[in-house]
Amino acid sequence: MEFRDLKKQYQVLKEQIDKAMLDVATSSEYIMGKQVIELEVTLAEYVGAKHCITCANGTDALTLALMAWNVGENDALFVPNFTFFATAEVVTYEGATPVLVDVDADTFNMDPLKLEEAIEKVLKEGKLTPRAIIPVDLFGLPANYPAIRRFADKYNLLVLEDGAQGFGGRILDRKACSFGDISITSFFPAKPLGCFGDGGAIFTDSDEWAEIINSLKVHGKGSSKYDNVRIGLNSRLDTLQAAILQPKFNAFKEYELDKVNEASIFYSKNLKGLVKTPNIPDGYYSSWAQYTIILENRGQRDGLQEFLKENGVPSMVYYSKPIHLQTVYRDLGYDIDDFPISEMLCNCVLSLPMHPYISEEDINNICDHIKAYLKPKL
């Protein structure tokens, strides 16, 4: 059994993917080939953004957005404490300070009320200037953007949507990667829409920011790559990856999103009353980067994970340590118990196999093992 069955996906899409790769090899346009531009147009239209700029990976996508905004020293950027390290890392890399915000226990996403508390605290201390909020669409579910946007407008802050896990999600009819002033996603293979290596994309409606980011991602180029007008990065999406993403995107929008949502319903029905299953608020739609349950405590979580492993069921812990307890961020001044929800989740979450090609039989098997472990202990 696979945690995310990329082998099965390739078998299903093999003919289209192989042709796409051979087309690139035949043309030999390995860098900035036509497939890159075609993909950018397609994804911008899907998301509902004016511009899509592809790049080398999701971390670079965040970095390029912050560079376009000239984020730097003495700037405060508000980041959820329960997320992958890169969301905070890019803030530090630009010389700014990540201000951590606890998350909601039901959605795993940034708690808007805790966000306002963090903003007010920074303003009261007067040492940093609040610049932007970086909500994360964790596990495929968009953050609470209606509330976050209200606070962004109230305090005149920019919003950078980290949709690395959220591509394909939506709130009502509005799709993930359209909620930020700039939004980003990742095409890491295990993401909802993944390529065969690293890749990322940036979305915005701003002509000015799009022009700057297109320059920054190619060494700060001006009229040509030998005319450098700013310090930038080398962060292009390979033509081969863009070509692979095209047939994968067609499958993603035609049936893969529906399939993972069907799988999530089947999981939740099977596990109802046994563990805390993911909560999808009314009007929200998840792309299910992960299906994550919450156990009672770390001992129960770790015991279940080991039991599943013994029975051939893979699982993952996202994430075992909150950002405020990472060694590199000791100097931020946070203590244990400052973020009780994040710390609880790190002790209690467990992600189960989830992908568009998982069968009901596999889900039944997984749930039977969970029941076998937990029921004798109830």
Backbone hydrogen bonds in HBPLUS format (Angstrom, degrees):
<---DONOR---> <-ACCEPTOR-->    atom                        ^
c    i                          cat <-CA-CA->   ^        H-A-AA   ^      H-
h    n   atom  resd res      DA  || num        DHA   H-A  angle D-A-AA Bond
n    s   type  num  typ     dist DA aas  dist angle  dist       angle   num
A0354-MET N   A0003-PHE O   3.08 MM 351  6.39 142.4  2.22 169.8 169.7     1
A0006-LEU N   A0004-ARG O   2.87 MM   2  6.00 122.1  2.21 117.9 101.7     2
A0009-GLN N   A0005-ASP O   3.26 MM   4  6.52 158.4  2.31 140.0 146.0     3
A0010-TYR N   A0006-LEU O   3.00 MM   4  6.15 157.2  2.05 141.0 146.6     4
A0011-GLN N   A0007-LYS O   3.03 MM   4  6.33 156.9  2.09 147.7 154.0     5
A0012-VAL N   A0008-LYS O   3.04 MM   4  6.32 155.6  2.10 151.8 157.5     6
A0013-LEU N   A0009-GLN O   2.99 MM   4  6.20 156.1  2.05 150.0 156.8     7
A0014-LYS N   A0010-TYR O   2.68 MM   4  5.17 102.4  2.28 147.0 160.5     8
A0017-ILE N   A0013-LEU O   2.92 MM   4  6.02 171.0  1.93 167.0 169.8     9
A0018-ASP N   A0014-LYS O   2.81 MM   4  5.78 168.4  1.82 155.3 159.2    10
A0019-LYS N   A0015-GLU O   3.13 MM   4  6.21 159.1  2.18 140.7 146.6    11
A0020-ALA N   A0016-GLN O   2.99 MM   4  6.19 156.6  2.05 144.6 151.2    12
A0021-MET N   A0017-ILE O   2.95 MM   4  6.24 158.4  1.99 154.1 159.4    13
A0022-LEU N   A0018-ASP O   2.91 MM   4  6.12 161.5  1.94 151.8 157.1    14
A0023-ASP N   A0019-LYS O   2.88 MM   4  6.06 150.0  1.97 148.9 156.8    15
A0024-VAL N   A0020-ALA O   3.33 MM   4  6.61 150.9  2.42 140.8 146.9    16
A0025-ALA N   A0021-MET O   3.03 MM   4  6.37 161.3  2.07 149.3 154.7    17
A0026-THR N   A0022-LEU O   2.81 MM   4  5.96 155.2  1.87 149.3 155.9    18
A0027-SER N   A0023-ASP O   3.03 MM   4  6.20 155.0  2.09 141.5 147.9    19
A0028-SER N   A0024-VAL O   2.76 MM   4  5.77 141.6  1.91 148.0 159.4    20
A0239-THR N   A0030-TYR O   3.03 MM 209  5.07 162.8  2.06 139.2 138.8    21
A0036-VAL N   A0033-GLY O   3.05 MM   3  5.76 147.6  2.16 118.2 126.0    22
A0038-GLU N   A0034-LYS O   2.98 MM   4  6.22 165.6  2.00 156.4 161.1    23
A0039-LEU N   A0035-GLN O   2.92 MM   4  5.97 154.5  1.98 138.3 145.0    24
A0040-GLU N   A0036-VAL O   3.02 MM   4  6.29 160.7  2.06 149.4 154.5    25
A0041-VAL N   A0037-ILE O   3.04 MM   4  6.30 160.4  2.08 153.7 158.0    26
A0042-THR N   A0038-GLU O   3.02 MM   4  6.21 162.6  2.05 148.2 153.2    27
A0043-LEU N   A0039-LEU O   2.88 MM   4  6.06 168.0  1.89 161.0 163.2    28
A0044-ALA N   A0040-GLU O   3.01 MM   4  6.02 158.0  2.06 144.6 150.9    29
A0045-GLU N   A0041-VAL O   3.11 MM   4  6.25 161.2  2.15 146.6 151.5    30
A0046-TYR N   A0042-THR O   3.04 MM   4  6.27 155.3  2.10 144.4 151.5    31
A0047-VAL N   A0043-LEU O   2.94 MM   4  6.09 168.8  1.95 153.5 155.6    32
A0048-GLY N   A0044-ALA O   2.87 MM   4  5.82 151.0  1.96 144.1 153.0    33
A0049-ALA N   A0044-ALA O   3.03 MM   5  5.04 146.9  2.15 142.9 147.3    34
A0051-HIS N   A0204-THR O   2.87 MM 153  5.35 143.5  2.01 154.9 166.9    35
A0204-THR N   A0051-HIS O   3.17 MM 153  5.35 153.9  2.24 135.7 141.6    36
A0053-ILE N   A0202-ILE O   2.79 MM 149  5.08 160.7  1.83 148.3 155.1    37
A0202-ILE N   A0053-ILE O   2.82 MM 149  5.08 148.2  1.92 133.2 143.7    38
A0055-CYS N   A0200-GLY O   2.83 MM 145  5.03 156.7  1.88 132.9 130.9    39
A0200-GLY N   A0055-CYS O   3.06 MM 145  5.03 144.1  2.20 135.3 127.6    40
A0061-ALA N   A0057-ASN O   3.08 MM   4  6.35 146.3  2.20 140.5 150.5    41
A0062-LEU N   A0058-GLY O   3.13 MM   4  6.49 154.6  2.20 147.8 151.9    42
A0063-THR N   A0059-THR O   3.00 MM   4  6.27 163.5  2.03 149.5 154.5    43
A0064-LEU N   A0060-ASP O   2.74 MM   4  5.90 165.7  1.76 158.5 161.0    44
A0065-ALA N   A0061-ALA O   3.18 MM   4  6.36 153.8  2.25 143.0 149.5    45
A0066-LEU N   A0062-LEU O   3.09 MM   4  6.42 161.8  2.13 153.1 157.3    46
A0067-MET N   A0063-THR O   2.86 MM   4  6.11 154.2  1.93 152.3 160.4    47
A0068-ALA N   A0064-LEU O   2.94 MM   4  6.11 150.9  2.03 143.3 150.6    48
A0069-TRP N   A0065-ALA O   3.19 MM   4  6.50 136.4  2.39 139.2 150.4    49
A0069-TRP N   A0066-LEU O   3.19 MM   3  5.09 129.2  2.46  91.7 105.0    50
A0071-VAL N   A0066-LEU O   3.11 MM   5  5.47 177.7  2.11 156.3 156.1    51
A0070-ASN N   A0067-MET O   3.04 MM   3  4.94 158.2  2.09 101.5 108.2    52
A0075-ASP N   A0072-GLY O   3.12 MM   3  5.81 150.4  2.21 142.0 144.0    53
A0129-THR N   A0074-ASN O   2.77 MM  55  6.10 165.8  1.79 165.0 169.7    54
A0097-THR N   A0075-ASP O   2.92 MM  22  6.17 168.0  1.93 166.1 170.1    55
A0076-ALA N   A0129-THR O   2.86 MM  53  5.57 159.3  1.90 133.5 131.6    56
A0131-ARG N   A0076-ALA O   2.91 MM  55  5.76 166.7  1.93 162.0 157.5    57
A0077-LEU N   A0097-THR O   3.04 MM  20  6.27 164.0  2.06 157.9 160.0    58
A0099-VAL N   A0077-LEU O   2.76 MM  22  5.78 169.9  1.77 150.6 152.7    59
A0078-PHE N   A0132-ALA O   2.98 MM  54  6.46 157.1  2.03 150.0 153.0    60
A0134-ILE N   A0078-PHE O   2.79 MM  56  5.93 172.5  1.80 166.3 163.9    61
A0079-VAL N   A0099-VAL O   2.91 MM  20  6.01 157.4  1.97 144.8 151.7    62
A0101-VAL N   A0079-VAL O   2.86 MM  22  5.90 137.4  2.04 149.5 152.9    63
A0081-ASN N   A0101-VAL O   2.84 MM  20  5.47 151.4  1.92 152.8 148.0    64
A0323-ILE N   A0081-ASN O   3.14 MM 242  5.34 175.9  2.14 153.4 153.7    65
A0087-THR N   A0084-PHE O   3.29 MM   3  6.35 156.0  2.35 131.9 133.9    66
A0088-ALA N   A0085-PHE O   3.09 MM   3  5.77 134.6  2.31 119.3 128.7    67
A0089-GLU N   A0085-PHE O   2.95 MM   4  6.03 164.8  1.97 153.9 158.2    68
A0090-VAL N   A0086-ALA O   3.15 MM   4  6.08 165.9  2.17 151.4 149.7    69
A0091-VAL N   A0088-ALA O   3.03 MM   3  5.38 129.2  2.29 106.6 119.9    70
A0092-THR N   A0088-ALA O   3.30 MM   4  6.72 159.1  2.34 155.6 160.3    71
A0093-TYR N   A0089-GLU O   2.90 MM   4  6.14 157.2  1.95 152.7 160.1    72
A0094-GLU N   A0090-VAL O   3.21 MM   4  6.38 138.3  2.39 136.0 144.2    73
A0094-GLU N   A0091-VAL O   3.18 MM   3  5.40 133.2  2.41  99.6 111.3    74
A0096-ALA N   A0091-VAL O   3.14 MM   5  5.44 143.1  2.29 159.8 148.8    75
A0095-GLY N   A0092-THR O   2.84 MM   3  5.04 159.6  1.88 111.9 117.3    76
A0111-ASP N   A0102-ASP O   3.16 MM   9  6.16 169.5  2.18 143.0 140.7    77
A0104-ASP N   A0109-ASN O   2.76 MM   5  5.62 161.3  1.79 160.3 161.6    78
A0108-PHE N   A0104-ASP O   2.88 MM   4  5.29 146.4  1.99 149.3 155.3    79
A0115-LEU N   A0111-ASP O   2.92 MM   4  6.20 143.3  2.06 149.3 161.1    80
A0116-GLU N   A0112-PRO O   3.06 MM   4  6.43 155.8  2.12 148.3 151.8    81
A0117-GLU N   A0113-LEU O   3.15 MM   4  6.44 158.1  2.20 143.5 149.6    82
A0118-ALA N   A0114-LYS O   2.98 MM   4  6.21 153.9  2.05 144.7 151.2    83
A0119-ILE N   A0115-LEU O   2.95 MM   4  6.27 157.4  2.00 154.2 160.5    84
A0120-GLU N   A0116-GLU O   2.92 MM   4  6.10 170.6  1.93 156.4 158.5    85
A0121-LYS N   A0117-GLU O   2.99 MM   4  6.15 150.8  2.07 143.5 151.7    86
A0122-VAL N   A0118-ALA O   3.07 MM   4  6.32 159.5  2.11 148.7 153.0    87
A0123-LEU N   A0119-ILE O   3.00 MM   4  6.28 163.1  2.03 154.5 159.3    88
A0124-LYS N   A0120-GLU O   2.90 MM   4  6.06 156.7  1.95 146.4 152.9    89
A0125-GLU N   A0121-LYS O   2.96 MM   4  6.17 158.0  2.01 149.6 155.1    90
A0126-GLY N   A0122-VAL O   3.03 MM   4  6.22 150.8  2.11 147.0 154.6    91
A0158-LEU N   A0131-ARG O   3.04 MM  27  6.35 169.5  2.05 146.9 144.7    92
A0133-ILE N   A0158-LEU O   2.79 MM  25  6.23 150.3  1.88 152.9 160.8    93
A0160-LEU N   A0133-ILE O   2.84 MM  27  6.16 170.1  1.85 168.8 172.1    94
A0162-ASP N   A0135-PRO O   2.87 MM  27  6.00 169.3  1.88 174.1 172.3    95
A0137-ASP N   A0162-ASP O   3.03 MM  25  6.32 163.1  2.06 155.4 154.3    96
A0140-GLY N   A0137-ASP O   3.43 MM   3  5.81 160.1  2.48 126.8 124.7    97
A0141-LEU N   A0138-LEU O   3.12 MM   3  5.68 168.2  2.14 125.1 124.4    98
A0289-ALA N   A0139-PHE O   3.03 MM 150  4.72 130.6  2.28  99.9 109.1    99
A0287-SER N   A0140-GLY O   3.04 MM 147  4.55 158.4  2.09 113.7 118.1   100
A0145-TYR N   A0143-ALA O   2.84 MM   2  5.58 128.3  2.11 111.2  95.2   101
A0148-ILE N   A0144-ASN O   2.99 MM   4  6.17 165.8  2.01 153.1 157.5   102
A0149-ARG N   A0145-TYR O   2.77 MM   4  5.60 163.6  1.80 148.8 152.6   103
A0150-ARG N   A0146-PRO O   3.32 MM   4  6.46 146.6  2.44 132.3 140.3   104
A0151-PHE N   A0147-ALA O   3.25 MM   4  6.64 156.7  2.31 150.8 155.5   105
A0152-ALA N   A0148-ILE O   2.88 MM   4  6.15 151.7  1.96 147.8 157.0   106
A0153-ASP N   A0149-ARG O   2.88 MM   4  6.05 162.0  1.92 151.2 154.7   107
A0154-LYS N   A0150-ARG O   2.93 MM   4  6.10 154.3  1.99 141.9 149.9   108
A0155-TYR N   A0151-PHE O   3.01 MM   4  6.10 155.8  2.07 147.1 151.4   109
A0156-ASN N   A0152-ALA O   2.82 MM   4  5.58 103.0  2.42 135.7 152.4   110
A0157-LEU N   A0152-ALA O   2.76 MM   5  4.61 163.9  1.79 135.9 141.5   111
A0156-ASN N   A0153-ASP O   3.38 MM   3  4.92 159.2  2.43  93.2  99.2   112
A0181-ASP N   A0159-VAL O   2.77 MM  22  5.37 140.9  1.93 136.8 148.5   113
A0182-ILE N   A0159-VAL O   3.39 MM  23  6.81 159.8  2.43 156.8 161.3   114
A0161-GLU N   A0182-ILE O   2.99 MM  21  6.47 145.1  2.11 146.9 152.3   115
A0184-ILE N   A0161-GLU O   2.89 MM  23  6.21 152.0  1.97 167.5 172.0   116
A0163-GLY N   A0184-ILE O   2.86 MM  21  5.42 135.3  2.06 139.1 148.9   117
A0169-GLY N   A0166-GLY O   2.86 MM   3  5.57 164.8  1.88 152.6 154.8   118
A0176-ALA N   A0169-GLY O   2.79 MM   7  5.19 166.3  1.81 136.5 133.9   119
A0170-ARG N   A0285-TYR O   2.91 MM 115  5.10 153.6  1.98 139.8 142.2   120
A0285-TYR N   A0170-ARG O   2.86 MM 115  5.10 143.4  1.99 159.4 155.8   121
A0171-ILE N   A0174-ARG O   2.86 MM   3  5.38 155.0  1.93 159.3 164.0   122
A0174-ARG N   A0171-ILE O   2.97 MM   3  5.38 158.0  2.02 138.4 136.4   123
A0172-LEU N   A0283-GLY O   2.58 MM 111  4.94 167.2  1.59 164.9 162.8   124
A0183-SER N   A0203-PHE O   2.87 MM  20  5.02 161.9  1.90 148.5 153.5   125
A0203-PHE N   A0183-SER O   2.67 MM  20  5.02 164.3  1.69 152.2 154.2   126
A0185-THR N   A0201-ALA O   2.92 MM  16  5.39 147.9  2.02 149.8 153.0   127
A0201-ALA N   A0185-THR O   3.10 MM  16  5.39 154.6  2.17 138.2 137.7   128
A0187-PHE N   A0199-GLY O   2.69 MM  12  4.71 170.5  1.70 132.9 129.5   129
A0195-CYS N   A0187-PHE O   2.72 MM   8  5.42 165.8  1.74 149.9 145.2   130
A0191-LYS N   A0188-PHE O   2.89 MM   3  5.55 169.5  1.90 134.0 137.4   131
A0210-ALA N   A0206-SER O   3.05 MM   4  6.11 157.5  2.11 143.5 150.4   132
A0211-GLU N   A0207-ASP O   3.01 MM   4  6.15 157.0  2.06 145.6 151.3   133
A0212-ILE N   A0208-GLU O   3.08 MM   4  6.35 159.4  2.12 149.5 155.1   134
A0213-ILE N   A0209-TRP O   2.87 MM   4  6.05 165.7  1.89 153.6 157.4   135
A0214-ASN N   A0210-ALA O   2.93 MM   4  6.07 159.8  1.97 148.2 153.8   136
A0215-SER N   A0211-GLU O   3.14 MM   4  6.35 140.3  2.31 137.3 147.5   137
A0215-SER N   A0212-ILE O   3.09 MM   3  5.10 124.8  2.40  94.2 108.6   138
A0216-LEU N   A0212-ILE O   2.77 MM   4  6.07 165.0  1.79 155.4 159.9   139
A0217-LYS N   A0213-ILE O   2.97 MM   4  6.04 157.1  2.02 153.1 156.7   140
A0218-VAL N   A0215-SER O   3.13 MM   3  5.63 157.8  2.18 114.0 120.9   141
A0220-GLY N   A0215-SER O   2.86 MM   5  4.63 117.9  2.25 135.7 135.8   142
A0221-LYS N   A0215-SER O   3.15 MM   6  4.89 128.1  2.43 131.5 120.2   143
A0233-LEU N   A0216-LEU O   2.69 MM  17  5.89 169.7  1.70 167.1 165.6   144
A0235-SER N   A0217-LYS O   2.88 MM  18  4.87 175.2  1.88 147.8 146.7   145
A0221-LYS N   A0218-VAL O   3.15 MM   3  5.81 131.2  2.40 116.9 126.8   146
A0219-HIS N   A0233-LEU O   2.62 MM  14  4.75 168.3  1.64 153.9 151.3   147
A0229-VAL N   A0220-GLY O   2.77 MM   9  5.74 143.8  1.90 170.5 174.0   148
A0230-ARG N   A0220-GLY O   3.34 MM  10  4.57 144.5  2.47 128.1 129.8   149
A0222-GLY N   A0227-ASP O   2.36 MM   5  5.04 136.2  1.54 166.0 168.0   150
A0227-ASP N   A0224-SER O   3.03 MM   3  5.19 163.5  2.06 110.8 113.7   151
A0242-ALA N   A0238-ASP O   3.08 MM   4  6.44 159.5  2.12 152.3 158.4   152
A0243-ALA N   A0239-THR O   2.88 MM   4  6.13 156.1  1.94 153.6 160.0   153
A0244-ILE N   A0240-LEU O   3.03 MM   4  6.28 156.4  2.08 146.2 152.4   154
A0245-LEU N   A0241-GLN O   2.96 MM   4  6.16 151.0  2.05 147.5 155.2   155
A0246-GLN N   A0243-ALA O   3.30 MM   3  5.48 139.6  2.48  98.8 109.0   156
A0249-PHE N   A0245-LEU O   2.70 MM   4  5.72 147.5  1.80 145.9 153.8   157
A0250-ASN N   A0246-GLN O   3.15 MM   4  6.42 154.1  2.22 146.0 152.4   158
A0251-ALA N   A0247-PRO O   3.17 MM   4  6.44 161.6  2.20 146.4 150.0   159
A0252-PHE N   A0248-LYS O   2.89 MM   4  6.03 152.2  1.97 142.8 151.7   160
A0253-LYS N   A0249-PHE O   2.96 MM   4  6.22 164.4  1.99 158.6 158.5   161
A0254-GLU N   A0250-ASN O   2.98 MM   4  5.96 149.4  2.08 142.9 152.2   162
A0255-TYR N   A0251-ALA O   2.98 MM   4  5.84 167.2  1.99 148.4 150.7   163
A0256-GLU N   A0251-ALA O   2.96 MM   5  5.99 170.6  1.97 151.1 150.9   164
A0257-LEU N   A0252-PHE O   3.16 MM   5  5.89 156.3  2.21 154.6 150.9   165
A0259-LYS N   A0255-TYR O   2.94 MM   4  6.13 156.3  2.00 152.8 159.9   166
A0260-VAL N   A0256-GLU O   3.02 MM   4  6.32 161.6  2.06 156.5 159.1   167
A0261-ASN N   A0257-LEU O   3.17 MM   4  6.33 152.9  2.24 145.4 152.9   168
A0262-GLU N   A0258-ASP O   2.90 MM   4  6.16 150.2  1.99 148.0 156.6   169
A0263-ALA N   A0259-LYS O   2.91 MM   4  6.17 154.8  1.98 146.8 154.0   170
A0264-SER N   A0260-VAL O   2.95 MM   4  6.14 149.6  2.05 139.3 147.1   171
A0265-ILE N   A0261-ASN O   3.17 MM   4  6.39 153.6  2.24 142.7 148.5   172
A0266-PHE N   A0262-GLU O   3.09 MM   4  6.36 156.8  2.15 147.1 153.4   173
A0267-TYR N   A0263-ALA O   2.90 MM   4  6.15 160.1  1.94 152.6 157.8   174
A0268-SER N   A0264-SER O   2.96 MM   4  6.13 170.9  1.97 149.6 152.0   175
A0269-LYS N   A0265-ILE O   3.00 MM   4  6.16 155.8  2.06 148.2 154.1   176
A0270-ASN N   A0266-PHE O   3.14 MM   4  6.26 157.8  2.19 144.3 150.3   177
A0271-LEU N   A0267-TYR O   2.93 MM   4  6.15 146.9  2.04 153.2 163.4   178
A0272-LYS N   A0268-SER O   2.99 MM   4  5.69 112.3  2.46 137.9 149.4   179
A0274-LEU N   A0271-LEU O   2.96 MM   3  5.39 162.0  2.00 135.6 138.1   180
A0276-LYS N   A0294-ILE O   3.30 MM  18  5.05 164.4  2.33 153.9 149.2   181
A0294-ILE N   A0276-LYS O   2.96 MM  18  5.05 152.6  2.04 142.2 150.0   182
A0284-TYR N   A0281-PRO O   3.03 MM   3  5.54 157.4  2.08 139.7 140.2   183
A0352-LEU N   A0291-TYR O   2.86 MM  61  5.68 159.1  1.91 169.1 168.6   184
A0293-ILE N   A0350-LEU O   2.90 MM  57  5.43 161.9  1.93 156.4 150.5   185
A0350-LEU N   A0293-ILE O   2.96 MM  57  5.43 145.0  2.08 151.2 155.6   186
A0295-LEU N   A0348-CYS O   2.84 MM  53  4.94 170.7  1.85 138.4 141.0   187
A0301-ARG N   A0297-ASN O   3.01 MM   4  6.25 160.6  2.05 150.9 157.0   188
A0302-ASP N   A0298-ARG O   2.80 MM   4  5.94 175.1  1.80 159.5 160.6   189
A0303-GLY N   A0299-GLY O   2.94 MM   4  5.94 154.6  2.00 141.9 149.7   190
A0304-LEU N   A0300-GLN O   2.93 MM   4  6.05 158.2  1.98 145.3 151.0   191
A0305-GLN N   A0301-ARG O   2.92 MM   4  6.17 161.7  1.95 152.2 157.6   192
A0306-GLU N   A0302-ASP O   3.06 MM   4  6.24 159.1  2.11 145.8 150.6   193
A0307-PHE N   A0303-GLY O   2.99 MM   4  6.18 155.4  2.05 145.1 152.3   194
A0308-LEU N   A0304-LEU O   2.85 MM   4  6.09 161.3  1.89 157.2 161.5   195
A0309-LYS N   A0305-GLN O   3.00 MM   4  6.20 157.8  2.05 145.0 151.2   196
A0310-GLU N   A0306-GLU O   2.98 MM   4  6.24 156.5  2.04 147.9 153.7   197
A0311-ASN N   A0307-PHE O   3.22 MM   4  6.46 130.4  2.48 136.2 148.6   198
A0311-ASN N   A0308-LEU O   3.01 MM   3  5.09 134.7  2.22  98.0 111.1   199
A0313-VAL N   A0308-LEU O   2.82 MM   5  4.91 165.4  1.84 144.8 140.6   200
A0312-GLY N   A0309-LYS O   3.08 MM   3  5.13 160.8  2.12 113.1 112.1   201
A0316-MET N   A0351-SER O   3.06 MM  35  5.13 157.0  2.11 138.6 145.5   202
A0351-SER N   A0316-MET O   2.76 MM  35  5.13 173.5  1.76 170.2 168.0   203
A0325-LEU N   A0322-PRO O   3.17 MM   3  5.68 153.6  2.25 112.0 119.6   204
A0326-GLN N   A0323-ILE O   3.06 MM   3  5.25 166.8  2.07 111.9 115.8   205
A0329-TYR N   A0326-GLN O   2.98 MM   3  5.56 150.6  2.07 116.6 125.3   206
A0330-ARG N   A0327-THR O   3.25 MM   3  5.59 157.6  2.30 121.0 118.2   207
A0332-LEU N   A0329-TYR O   3.11 MM   3  5.54 165.8  2.13 113.5 117.8   208
A0333-GLY N   A0330-ARG O   3.29 MM   3  6.14 169.1  2.30 119.8 122.9   209
A0338-ASP N   A0335-ASP O   3.13 MM   3  5.61 152.4  2.21 134.2 133.5   210
A0343-GLU N   A0339-PHE O   3.04 MM   4  6.24 165.7  2.06 161.5 166.1   211
A0344-MET N   A0340-PRO O   2.95 MM   4  6.04 154.7  2.02 140.5 147.6   212
A0345-LEU N   A0341-ILE O   2.91 MM   4  6.13 165.8  1.93 155.5 158.9   213
A0346-CYS N   A0342-SER O   2.99 MM   4  6.22 161.8  2.03 150.3 155.1   214
A0347-ASN N   A0343-GLU O   3.25 MM   4  6.43 139.1  2.42 138.2 147.9   215
A0347-ASN N   A0344-MET O   3.09 MM   3  5.22 130.1  2.35  98.7 112.0   216
A0348-CYS N   A0344-MET O   3.04 MM   4  6.15 128.7  2.31 142.4 157.0   217
A0348-CYS N   A0345-LEU O   3.01 MM   3  5.01 134.9  2.22  98.7 111.7   218
A0349-VAL N   A0345-LEU O   2.91 MM   4  5.42 152.0  1.99 161.1 154.7   219
A0358-ILE N   A0355-HIS O   3.32 MM   3  5.70 170.5  2.33 119.2 118.9   220
A0363-ILE N   A0359-SER O   3.05 MM   4  6.41 161.3  2.09 150.0 155.0   221
A0364-ASN N   A0360-GLU O   2.81 MM   4  6.01 161.1  1.85 149.9 155.4   222
A0365-ASN N   A0361-GLU O   2.95 MM   4  6.14 154.5  2.02 143.5 150.7   223
A0366-ILE N   A0362-ASP O   2.89 MM   4  6.19 161.2  1.93 153.4 157.7   224
A0367-CYS N   A0363-ILE O   2.87 MM   4  6.07 169.6  1.88 156.0 158.9   225
A0368-ASP N   A0364-ASN O   2.82 MM   4  5.95 149.6  1.91 145.7 154.6   226
A0369-HIS N   A0365-ASN O   3.12 MM   4  6.40 152.9  2.20 145.7 151.8   227
A0370-ILE N   A0366-ILE O   3.05 MM   4  6.41 153.5  2.12 147.0 154.7   228
A0371-LYS N   A0367-CYS O   2.87 MM   4  6.11 160.9  1.90 150.5 155.6   229
A0372-ALA N   A0368-ASP O   2.85 MM   4  6.03 153.0  1.93 143.2 151.3   230
A0373-TYR N   A0369-HIS O   3.05 MM   4  6.26 145.8  2.17 143.0 150.8   231
A0374-LEU N   A0370-ILE O   2.93 MM   4  6.10 166.7  1.94 154.7 158.4   232
A0375-LYS N   A0371-LYS O   2.88 MM   4  5.44 162.0  1.92 142.8 148.9   233
A0377-LYS N   A0374-LEU O   2.89 MM   3  5.31 141.6  2.04 112.1 124.1   234
A0378-LEU N   A0375-LYS O   3.08 MM   3  5.16 161.0  2.11 107.7 113.7   235
